[in-house]
């Protein structure tokens, strides 16, 4: 048994005798006697161990009792201590650097995450993505472990502002916004929230924006004009007289060619060509009808109009409800498809399961109400580049009655909401990744911190003033 296997076996239930089988793409943890799979091991390019993960099915079998529990039971103090002791032992076994316990939290029901981090010796602050991250099940078994950066660079730029000055800069940046929130299965509300793009203030006084860090830009959006003619959604999905609907159960509608249905011996084995699924929460529509490649693709404007007309056919009054994000061309997909279609082995008469899907252009429609965007309720429509057929459409539904009854004039002023946020908020000096292309280089930023017992404010109801706090799931963290 290898030295690594000898260490890892202690973290598998039953302490089984194991060996590590290295494959071309991944390495497996298997039982040395039976060959049963326990999980996978991960290595860096230099061959050093970077973590392991227990196989999902093995973990479920070993924890059937925990999975059957109807009500989650909070961890006791003894259980918390046991988790931390096991985490400390893992650190002693696998982490060469000096690290400190950072946090234990419940990130999902009966699933826990523990973080250890190295500390900046000069400033005494944690260095994110170092040390290790451990995942536990309810029984205290480590189900997954990932080691962080072993080598990194700490930059020490001039700190030109204090944390108090950083807080003042942040407040003057208008980071609190008024939005309509329509959470799934919950009421539609008018709320104040922290703009999700703003994460703090750099030590030179500039606002730290996650969009800029990611190199992303907010796409322009445009109002839609009223659609005078409502087309047939079936026609736009490529359904012709050769097709027949062979299933309609109130939620799902499925179509197939008549000749295919007539020739089928078992209706359950039929591969449908067009499907529409819709319930109270949303819809998903797809069309895989066959297509023929033409000399050139349709224009972007033509594709866009087809997407708008399809949206009108399934929603109605789209000029009132939706705005269109500026579409992005996808030349790579067209080029890839040209290569596929030009390959000699591609036969346009071959079986459907091997026939390539038509490349498509995606259009994103943002849901708006009285000039305010409602996040999470976008509709995305993919239009075939050569045929103009709607290849895919998906979106979520909200409570339209509540939306229409919503008063969008706030009772609580923006100034009052800002005051509440900044009363409970502080900015603290922290290590942060400098560049997304190289996450091992760290600079300094003042990031948001909510030192109070209730934690971070998630939202403030703009009508009632009720404050909702983020459920972080934190069970214990470093002082």
Buried (B, 14 or more C-beta within 10 A) or exposed (E): EEEBBEBBBEBBBEEBEBBBEEEEEEBBBBBBEEEEBBBBBBBEEEEEBBBBBBBEEBBEEBBEEBEEEEEEEEBEEEBBEBBBEBBBEBBEEBBEBEBEBBBBBBEEEBBBBBBBBBBBEEBEBBBBBBBBBBBBBBBBBBBBBBBBBBEBEBEEEEBEBEBEBBBBBBBEBEBBBBBBBBEEEEEBBBBBBBBEBBBBBBBEEEBBBBEEBEEEEEEEBEEBEEBEEEEEBBEBBBBEEEBBBBEEEEEBBBBBBEEBBEEBEEEEEBEBBBBBBBEEEBBBBBBBBEBEBEEEBBEBEEBBBBBBBBBBBBBEEBEEBBBBBEBEEBEEBBEEBEEBEEEEEBEEEEEEEEBBEBBBBBBBBBBBBEEBBBEEBBBBBBBBBBBBBBBBBBBBBBBEEEBEEBEBEBEBEBEBBBEBBBEBBBBBBBBBBBEEEEBBBBBBBBBBBBEEEEBBBBBBBBBEBEBBBEEBBEBBEEE
